[in-house]
Amino acid sequence: MIAGIIEYLEGIIDSFGVWGVLLASFTEEIIAPLPSPVIMTSAGFFILEGPFSYDFLFILVFLIAIPYAIGVTVGSFLFYGALYFFGERVVNKWGKWFGVSWDDIERLRGRMKRTYWDEGTLFFLRIVPLVPSVVLASMCGFIKMRLITYTLITLAGVSIRTCFFASLGWYLGETYRRHADRIAEIESIVAYTFLFLLSAFLVFVLIYTQRRSRNMVQ
């Protein structure tokens, strides 16, 4: 099924150019299992032609990278908004079973706001395909990162990432799919490892918070 969707999106890019890139990136964002490197390299393979030049660079940036980044950003608002507006409700309803409250989340957000760690991390992860976009969007919504900050960082990071993969698709030619699939496999492995470590860390924090609360009561 996933392979069929990818082939369909590649056909859209091949047929509609820049509008196909935007639509394909939006679709890839809201259908989480789709490997983003394949879509980006496909855009470079189908749209970029000829040697490197100013025209080549213009097409790469304005007809591939920026439209792709816009599609990803708009699609990610679905997950960002869901956690932004309903994350507090979920924590208030279920957090007591894990010894965490929304006040704990607010204190965490307060610490993060005093540094540029969260913005810098988001920018890096948007450039390097290590963590699925849906995870990044959801986490940013959960900690209530400012929408304008999230949008600008996502647009910038995804644009840079797309320039690389689209150029790779142009450079590799017919072999682009094989290399893109390998990159997608690595992305999936790293993503699952990251999610496991993140889950383990959250469980540790919740257990620690619960024990600390019990000690304070005693």
N, C-alpha and C positions, 0 to 999 in steps of 0.2 A: 504493500500500500504506500509506504513512504517513498519507495523508488518511483512509483507512478506519479506521486505528487511532485517529486523533484523534476522528473522529465516534463511534466506539464508546466511547471514554473520556468524551466529552461526554454520551453517553446514560447512562453509569453515574452521573455526577455528577447529572444531572437526575433519575434514578430513586431513588438511594440517599442523596442529600444528603451529610452529613458523612463517612459511610463510603465513599461514592463518591469524595469528594475525596481521602481517604487512599489508596485503592486506585489512583486515577488518577495521583496524584503518585508513588507507588512504581513504577508501571509506566513512567511517563515518565522516571524516573531510571535505570532499568536498560536502557531502550531509548534509547540516546544520541541518535539523530537526531530524536527528537520535540521540537518547539519548546515549551519550558516556558511562555513568555508566553501561548500559546493556551490551555493547560490552566488557568492561573491566572485569566485573564479569563473563561473559560467558567464557572468556579466562581462568580465574582461575578455573572455574568449570570443563571445559573439559580437561585441560592440567595438573593441579596440582593433585598429588595423594600422598597418604600415610601421615605419621606424619611429623611434622616440623623437618627438618634436614639440613645439609649442602647441600645435593643434592637438597632438596626442595628449599632452598634459591637460589641456582645456577639457577635452572629452572625459578623461579619467576623473577629474575633480568635479566638474559641473554636470556631467551627464551620467556618471556612475556613482561616485563616492557620496556626494551630497544627497541625491535622490534616495540612494540606499539607506543613508543615515536617517533621513526624514521618515522613511517607511518603518524602520526599526523603532525609532523614537515614538512615533504615533502608536504603533502596535503595542509598545511596552507600557503605554499609559493605562491599558486595561489592567495589568497586574499591579502597577504602581498605585493606581487609584483604589483598587480593591483592598489592598493592605493599608493604604493611607486612611481610608474612611471606616473600614471595618476591623482593623487590627486591634484597636482599643476595646471594641466590643468583645472580640474573641478572648483577649487576655482577661478582661473583667469577668467573663463567664467561666473560663476554664483555667485561668492562671492560678487560682487558689489551690488546685489539686497538685500543682508543681511548686508551690511556695513562692510564686512570683506575682507581682501586682503591676498595674500600669504606672504607679509611682516609681517602681524600679526601672521601667523602660524610660520614663522621663528623666531620671537621674543619669542613665546611660547616655541619652541624647544630649544632656547638658554637658557631660564630659567631652563628647565627640565634637560639640560645637566650639569648644575652646581650642581646637586644633584644626589643621587642614588634612588630617589623616583620612577621614571618610571621603572627601572630595578627591584627594590624590589617589586613593585606592580604587575608587570607581573609575577614574580616568585611565589608570593602568589596566584594569580588568576589561575595560571597553576596547582597549587597543589589542591586548593579548588574549587570544581565545582560550581562556582557562576555565571560566565559569559561565554556564548558560545564562543568556540574557534575562530569562524569566526570573532566575534567582536574584540577579542584581536588581531588577526592577522591583521585585517584591520586598527585598530587604530595604531598599531606599524608601519605599512607601511605608514600611513598617516603622522605621525610625523617623518618618515625616521629614525627610530632606526637602528643602524648598524646591518647588516645582521648577522655577527658573534655573536654579543651580543644577538640578538633575537633567533638565532638558539640554542646557548648553554643554555640559560635560558629556552627555550621551552623544549628541550630535558631533562634537569634536572627536571623541574617541573612536566612534564607529566610522567616521569619515577616513581617519588615518588607517584604520584596520582594513577598510574596503580598498583603499588605494593600493595597499600591499597585495591583497589577494587578487584583485582585478588585474594588476600588473603581472602577477604570477600566472593567471589564466592566459593572458596574452603571450607571455614568454614561453610557456610550456606547449601551447598549441593543442594538438589533439590528445596529448597525454595529461591534460589538466585534470580530468576526472579522477584518474588513479591517485594522483598526488593529493587532490582535495579530499578524497575519501579517507586517505591515511591520516591527514590532518584532523578530519572530523572524528576518526576513531580515537586519536590521542586526546582531542577535546573532551570526548565522552568519558574516557578513563579518568582524566584529571578532574572532570566535573564531579563524577561519582565519589572520587577520593575526597575532594573538597567538601562535598555534602556530608560524607561520613564524619570527617574531622569536625565540621561545624556542628553537627548533631551531637557528637561526643562532648564538645566544648559546652554547648547549651545545657546538656544534661548535667555536666559538672557544676555549672553556674547555678542551676536550679536547685541541685542537692545542697550545695554550699549555702545558698541563700536560705533554704528551708531550715537547715541545721542552725544557722546563725540566728534566725528568728526564734527558734525554740530555746536556744541558750539565753537570749535576751529576756524571754518570758520567764524562764526559771530564775 
